[in-house]
């Protein structure tokens, strides 16, 4: 029995290391905060963890037997490992394929897009190109310069089935040069405070901040294909500094 427990413990430690790498990729690279709050990754993660961290070592505990022939024991353990690797490969594929790769500002809102939603071949800036080890890139959507260009885009969508303006990666610009423009179009805090629920959420957010100064923060709608929320940007750092899991 001691040999069984030892084999299962070793299997558990190895599986734990692999799962730790997987979760690090999910929560620090592919779905960094606040994206894991918006995207339904937990169901996939629970399946992968259950199979790799629980079921795998448990099966090793059941099948491991020193009395077995080496070839037979190797076969049994190989089947378990292949089962685990299949679950892990499935989990990696699902989470990686659906991961957000862009957070795009347009017309007063931020939009989160997966790689499959945008034609990345149209990108003009290499720094915005998604890669396996890249976090979601923040971008500014260049608006139409006049009504004629806007109507041209609308007609192109209607006549040729071209993607909508927000999906046109050729118009994505690195966001770093556009913060001052973005800060002109936040949600109106005075109007939000007129709604008791929104006022309470804003007050609770500010209480959690060390500076406690509302004027340092701007609030924007954040939309993805699956959920909507409110994103908070710190004007002093030009970085995401807060997240409210509903639209204000």
SELUMMAR-488770 format. One record per residue (C-alpha): x, y, z; residue in three letters. Coordinates in steps of 0.1 Angstrom, whole numbers, plus 2048, in hexadecimal, padded with zeros to 3 digits. Layout:
<pts>
{{X,Y,Z},"ala"}
...
</pts>
This chain:
<pts>
{{800,800,800},"unk"}
{{81D,817,808},"unk"}
{{82A,813,7E4},"unk"}
{{808,81B,7D6},"unk"}
{{806,83B,7EB},"unk"}
{{829,845,7E1},"unk"}
{{822,840,7BC},"unk"}
{{801,853,7BF},"unk"}
{{812,870,7D2},"unk"}
{{82E,872,7B8},"unk"}
{{813,873,79C},"unk"}
{{800,88E,7B0},"unk"}
{{81F,8A4,7B3},"unk"}
{{828,8A1,78E},"unk"}
{{804,8A8,784},"unk"}
{{803,8C5,79C},"unk"}
{{821,8D5,78B},"unk"}
{{811,8D1,769},"unk"}
{{7F0,8E0,775},"unk"}
{{802,8FD,786},"unk"}
{{812,905,764},"unk"}
{{7F1,903,753},"unk"}
{{7DF,919,76C},"unk"}
{{7FC,932,76B},"unk"}
{{7F7,935,745},"unk"}
{{7D2,939,749},"unk"}
{{7D1,953,765},"unk"}
{{7F0,967,75E},"unk"}
{{7F3,966,738},"unk"}
{{7D4,95C,725},"unk"}
{{7BA,968,73E},"unk"}
{{7CA,981,755},"unk"}
{{7B4,994,76D},"unk"}
{{799,9A0,766},"unk"}
{{795,989,747},"unk"}
{{790,96A,75B},"unk"}
{{773,97B,76C},"unk"}
{{762,980,74A},"unk"}
{{76A,95F,739},"unk"}
{{75C,93D,744},"unk"}
{{77D,92B,749},"unk"}
{{774,91A,76A},"unk"}
{{760,8FE,75B},"unk"}
{{77D,8F3,745},"unk"}
{{796,8F7,761},"unk"}
{{782,8E2,779},"unk"}
{{781,8C5,761},"unk"}
{{7A6,8C7,75A},"unk"}
{{7AF,8C9,77F},"unk"}
{{797,8AD,788},"unk"}
{{7A6,896,76E},"unk"}
{{7CB,89F,771},"unk"}
{{7CE,8A7,796},"unk"}
{{7B3,88F,7A5},"unk"}
{{7AA,873,78E},"unk"}
{{7CD,86D,781},"unk"}
{{7DE,867,7A2},"unk"}
{{7C0,854,7AF},"unk"}
{{7C2,83C,791},"unk"}
{{7E7,838,798},"unk"}
{{7DE,82E,7BC},"unk"}
{{7C6,814,7AE},"unk"}
{{7DB,804,793},"unk"}
{{7FE,806,7A2},"unk"}
{{80A,7E5,7AD},"unk"}
{{82E,7DA,7B1},"unk"}
{{823,7B6,7AA},"unk"}
{{81A,7BF,786},"unk"}
{{832,7B9,76A},"unk"}
{{845,7D8,761},"unk"}
{{836,7D9,73E},"unk"}
{{813,7D6,74C},"unk"}
{{819,7F1,766},"unk"}
{{828,808,74C},"unk"}
{{80A,802,735},"unk"}
{{7F1,80A,751},"unk"}
{{803,82A,75B},"unk"}
{{808,835,737},"unk"}
{{7E2,832,732},"unk"}
{{7DC,848,750},"unk"}
{{7F5,862,745},"unk"}
{{7E7,862,721},"unk"}
{{7C4,868,730},"unk"}
{{7D2,885,745},"unk"}
{{7E5,894,727},"unk"}
{{7C5,892,712},"unk"}
{{7B1,8A5,72C},"unk"}
{{7CD,8BF,72F},"unk"}
{{7D1,8C3,70A},"unk"}
{{7AB,8C8,707},"unk"}
{{7AC,8E2,723},"unk"}
{{7C9,8F5,714},"unk"}
{{7B8,8F5,6F1},"unk"}
{{797,902,6FF},"unk"}
{{7A5,91D,715},"unk"}
{{7C0,928,6FC},"unk"}
{{7A8,929,6DE},"unk"}
{{78E,93E,6F1},"unk"}
{{7A6,955,703},"unk"}
{{7A2,97B,6FE},"unk"}
{{7BE,98A,6E9},"unk"}
{{7B2,9AE,6E6},"unk"}
{{7A2,9C8,6FD},"unk"}
{{798,9E3,6E5},"unk"}
{{78B,A06,6ED},"unk"}
{{771,A14,6D6},"unk"}
{{756,A2E,6DB},"unk"}
{{757,A30,701},"unk"}
{{75A,A0A,708},"unk"}
{{773,9EF,70A},"unk"}
{{76D,9CF,6F6},"unk"}
{{77E,9AD,6FC},"unk"}
{{783,996,6DE},"unk"}
{{791,973,6D9},"unk"}
{{7A9,96C,6BD},"unk"}
{{78E,95A,6A9},"unk"}
{{778,97A,6A9},"unk"}
{{792,990,697},"unk"}
{{7A7,98C,678},"unk"}
{{7C9,991,688},"unk"}
{{7DA,990,666},"unk"}
{{7CD,9B4,661},"unk"}
{{7E0,9C2,67F},"unk"}
{{7F9,9DD,677},"unk"}
{{80C,9DC,698},"unk"}
{{822,9BE,6A1},"unk"}
{{81F,9C6,6C6},"unk"}
{{7F9,9BF,6C4},"unk"}
{{7FE,99D,6B4},"unk"}
{{7F2,981,6CB},"unk"}
{{80A,965,6D5},"unk"}
{{809,947,6EC},"unk"}
{{81B,959,707},"unk"}
{{80A,97C,703},"unk"}
{{7F0,98B,719},"unk"}
{{7D2,99C,709},"unk"}
{{7DD,9BC,6F6},"unk"}
{{7CC,9DD,6FD},"unk"}
{{7C5,9F0,6DD},"unk"}
{{7B3,A10,6D2},"unk"}
{{79C,A0E,6B4},"unk"}
{{7A1,A2A,69B},"unk"}
{{77F,A38,694},"unk"}
{{773,A43,671},"unk"}
{{782,A65,668},"unk"}
{{760,A72,65B},"unk"}
{{73D,A68,652},"unk"}
{{747,A5D,62F},"unk"}
{{75F,A43,63D},"unk"}
{{745,A37,655},"unk"}
{{72C,A32,63A},"unk"}
{{746,A20,625},"unk"}
{{74B,A08,642},"unk"}
{{726,A03,647},"unk"}
{{720,9FD,621},"unk"}
{{73E,9E5,621},"unk"}
{{72E,9D1,63D},"unk"}
{{70C,9D0,62C},"unk"}
{{718,9C8,609},"unk"}
{{736,9B2,60F},"unk"}
{{730,9A4,631},"unk"}
{{74F,9B5,63E},"unk"}
{{756,9B5,664},"unk"}
{{749,9D1,679},"unk"}
{{75F,9EE,682},"unk"}
{{768,9E1,6A4},"unk"}
{{775,9C0,695},"unk"}
{{78C,9D1,67C},"unk"}
{{7AF,9C9,689},"unk"}
{{7BE,9E0,66F},"unk"}
{{7B1,9FE,684},"unk"}
{{7C0,9F2,6A5},"unk"}
{{7DA,A09,6B3},"unk"}
{{7F0,A03,6D2},"unk"}
{{7DD,A13,6EE},"unk"}
{{7FA,A25,6FE},"unk"}
{{7F7,A44,6E8},"unk"}
{{7D2,A49,6ED},"unk"}
{{7CB,A4A,712},"unk"}
{{7C3,A6F,712},"unk"}
{{7A9,A6A,6F7},"unk"}
{{79A,A4C,70A},"unk"}
{{798,A60,72A},"unk"}
{{780,A78,719},"unk"}
{{765,A5D,716},"unk"}
{{760,A4C,738},"unk"}
{{73F,A43,748},"unk"}
{{730,A62,759},"unk"}
{{736,A5C,77E},"unk"}
{{71D,A77,788},"unk"}
{{701,A65,775},"unk"}
{{70C,A43,782},"unk"}
{{70A,A50,7A6},"unk"}
{{6E5,A58,7A1},"unk"}
{{6DF,A32,7A0},"unk"}
{{6E2,A23,7C3},"unk"}
{{6F0,A02,7B8},"unk"}
{{70B,A12,7A2},"unk"}
{{713,A2C,7BC},"unk"}
{{719,A10,7D6},"unk"}
{{72F,9FC,7BE},"unk"}
{{744,A1B,7B7},"unk"}
{{747,A24,7DC},"unk"}
{{751,A00,7E5},"unk"}
{{76C,A01,7C9},"unk"}
{{77B,A21,7D5},"unk"}
{{77C,A15,7F9},"unk"}
{{792,9F8,7EF},"unk"}
{{7AB,A10,7DF},"unk"}
{{7C8,A1E,7F4},"unk"}
{{7C5,A41,7E6},"unk"}
{{79F,A41,7EA},"unk"}
{{79D,A5C,7CF},"unk"}
{{781,A58,7B5},"unk"}
{{791,A72,79E},"unk"}
{{7AE,A5A,797},"unk"}
{{797,A41,786},"unk"}
{{782,A3F,767},"unk"}
{{767,A25,760},"unk"}
{{75E,A15,73F},"unk"}
{{746,9FA,733},"unk"}
{{759,9DA,72A},"unk"}
{{748,9C2,712},"unk"}
{{751,99F,706},"unk"}
{{73D,986,6F3},"unk"}
{{732,975,713},"unk"}
{{72F,990,72E},"unk"}
{{72F,9B4,736},"unk"}
{{740,9C7,753},"unk"}
{{750,9E8,75D},"unk"}
{{775,9EE,759},"unk"}
{{787,A07,76F},"unk"}
{{7A7,A18,762},"unk"}
{{7BF,A2B,779},"unk"}
{{7C7,A4C,768},"unk"}
{{7E9,A4E,779},"unk"}
{{7F6,A2D,76C},"unk"}
{{7E1,A28,74D},"unk"}
{{7DA,A05,759},"unk"}
{{7BC,9F0,762},"unk"}
{{7B7,9F5,787},"unk"}
{{795,9E8,78D},"unk"}
{{778,9D3,781},"unk"}
{{753,9D2,78A},"unk"}
{{742,9B3,77E},"unk"}
{{723,9C5,770},"unk"}
{{71B,9E3,75B},"unk"}
{{716,A02,76F},"unk"}
</pts>
